[in-house]
Amino acid sequence: MIGIKYIGTREVHEDNLYGTGLRFAPDEVHNVDETIAAKMLVHADVYKEAKAIKGEPAATANTKPDKLPIPLPNLEGMNKQELTTFAQQHYGEKMHHKMSEENMRSAILGYIQSRGR
């Protein structure tokens, strides 16, 4: 179990990528399963590791099965041009033409995580 602190800019942030269903306020900490925590910590602009809270169970994927996760766009099915267009239309971000498709996908996932859909 690892404590995860939300450091993003939103008033309230709900995890919709990892299936925990956790709701975070700025600087709020929740205990998360180690496997999911490792994935969350990749987004260093949104989460950081914190001291685990004693007595709070660790959140795992699908801890709230009554709530369906928000579907993500099929980024894997998009080519470079489609990824560039998607980033521009949805987030107002221009992708550099020399970026790899994989880096574009990672950047767009970061936008989704930090800004929402």
ZAGU-49580 format. One record per residue (C-alpha): x, y, z. Coordinates in Angstrom, 3 decimals, decimal comma. Example, Ala and Ser with C-alpha at 12.3 -4.5 7.8 and 13.67 -1.06 7.14 Angstrom:
SEDO         xx         yy         zz
SEDO     12,300     -4,500      7,800
SEDO     13,670     -1,060      7,140
***
This chain:
SEDO         xx         yy         zz
SEDO      0,000      0,000      0,000
SEDO      1,343      3,397     -1,054
SEDO     -0,010      6,838     -0,250
SEDO     -0,786      8,883     -3,359
SEDO     -1,147     12,655     -3,098
SEDO     -3,027     14,634     -5,730
SEDO     -1,001     17,690     -6,796
SEDO     -2,962     18,649     -9,900
SEDO     -4,752     21,932    -10,425
SEDO     -8,372     20,829    -10,402
SEDO    -10,703     21,611     -7,510
SEDO    -11,786     17,958     -7,421
SEDO    -10,180     15,156     -9,436
SEDO    -11,661     11,702     -9,922
SEDO     -9,452      8,859    -11,124
SEDO    -10,899      7,560    -14,370
SEDO     -7,814      5,899    -15,845
SEDO     -6,977      3,266    -13,241
SEDO    -10,420      2,121    -12,115
SEDO    -10,061      3,099     -8,469
SEDO    -12,899      5,620     -8,522
SEDO    -11,021      7,724     -5,979
SEDO    -11,924     11,400     -5,664
SEDO     -9,097     13,770     -4,768
SEDO     -9,086     17,371     -3,619
SEDO     -5,780     19,267     -4,059
SEDO     -3,113     17,841     -1,717
SEDO     -5,427     15,027     -0,595
SEDO     -3,833     11,602      0,034
SEDO     -5,364      8,154     -0,521
SEDO     -3,851      4,722     -0,053
SEDO     -3,512      2,826     -3,328
SEDO     -2,419     -0,683     -4,263
SEDO      1,284     -0,761     -5,232
SEDO      0,640     -1,836     -8,831
SEDO     -1,795      0,989     -9,501
SEDO      0,320      3,492     -7,559
SEDO      3,263      2,804     -9,873
SEDO      1,097      3,654    -12,881
SEDO     -0,295      6,793    -11,245
SEDO      3,145      8,073    -10,268
SEDO      4,185      8,142    -13,928
SEDO      2,020     11,290    -14,123
SEDO      4,316     13,421    -11,950
SEDO      2,339     16,578    -12,684
SEDO     -0,817     15,053    -11,171
SEDO      0,283     12,627     -8,424
SEDO      3,183     12,149     -6,062
SEDO      4,008      9,554     -3,444
SEDO      3,069     10,390      0,137
SEDO      3,004      8,685      3,513
SEDO      0,269      6,027      3,613
SEDO     -2,670      6,777      5,908
SEDO     -2,954      4,282      8,759
SEDO     -6,267      2,492      8,944
SEDO     -7,380      3,362      5,415
SEDO     -7,590      0,349      3,091
SEDO     -5,682      0,491     -0,174
SEDO     -7,796      1,263     -3,231
SEDO     -7,577     -1,263     -6,014
SEDO     -9,000     -1,356     -9,499
SEDO    -12,776     -1,722     -9,605
SEDO    -13,320     -0,943     -5,918
SEDO    -16,521      0,783     -7,068
SEDO    -18,020     -1,668     -9,565
SEDO    -21,327      0,235     -9,627
SEDO    -19,668      3,123    -11,441
SEDO    -18,433      2,534    -14,972
SEDO    -15,163      4,186    -16,007
SEDO    -15,320      6,918    -18,604
SEDO    -14,312      5,406    -21,949
SEDO    -11,090      6,726    -23,391
SEDO    -10,545      7,485    -27,064
SEDO     -8,851      4,714    -29,053
SEDO     -5,442      6,367    -29,246
SEDO     -3,801      3,108    -30,305
SEDO     -5,933      3,070    -33,439
SEDO     -4,863      6,586    -34,477
SEDO     -1,975      7,415    -36,768
SEDO      0,298     10,440    -36,347
SEDO     -1,976     12,817    -38,242
SEDO     -5,066     11,689    -36,332
SEDO     -3,249     12,093    -32,994
SEDO     -2,141     15,599    -34,000
SEDO     -5,685     16,533    -34,979
SEDO     -7,141     15,032    -31,782
SEDO     -4,710     16,973    -29,557
SEDO     -5,474     20,213    -31,398
SEDO     -9,256     19,796    -31,394
SEDO     -9,694     18,567    -27,829
SEDO     -6,885     20,316    -25,933
SEDO     -5,668     23,142    -28,172
SEDO     -2,213     21,562    -28,169
SEDO      0,043     21,347    -31,217
SEDO      2,161     18,222    -31,541
SEDO      5,640     18,644    -32,964
SEDO      5,893     16,896    -36,326
SEDO      9,057     15,049    -35,247
SEDO      7,385     13,425    -32,208
SEDO      6,922      9,678    -32,406
SEDO      3,399      8,247    -32,350
SEDO      4,083      6,686    -28,954
SEDO      5,220     10,010    -27,477
SEDO      2,113     11,667    -28,909
SEDO     -0,090      9,045    -27,279
SEDO      1,682      9,553    -23,954
SEDO      1,284     13,318    -24,183
SEDO     -2,424     13,020    -24,978
SEDO     -2,948     10,620    -22,068
SEDO     -1,293     13,224    -19,868
SEDO     -3,740     15,854    -21,151
SEDO     -6,660     13,534    -20,454
SEDO     -5,376     12,820    -16,943
SEDO     -4,664     16,421    -16,006
SEDO     -7,453     18,226    -17,852
SEDO    -10,158     15,619    -18,324
SEDO    -12,066     14,931    -21,498
***
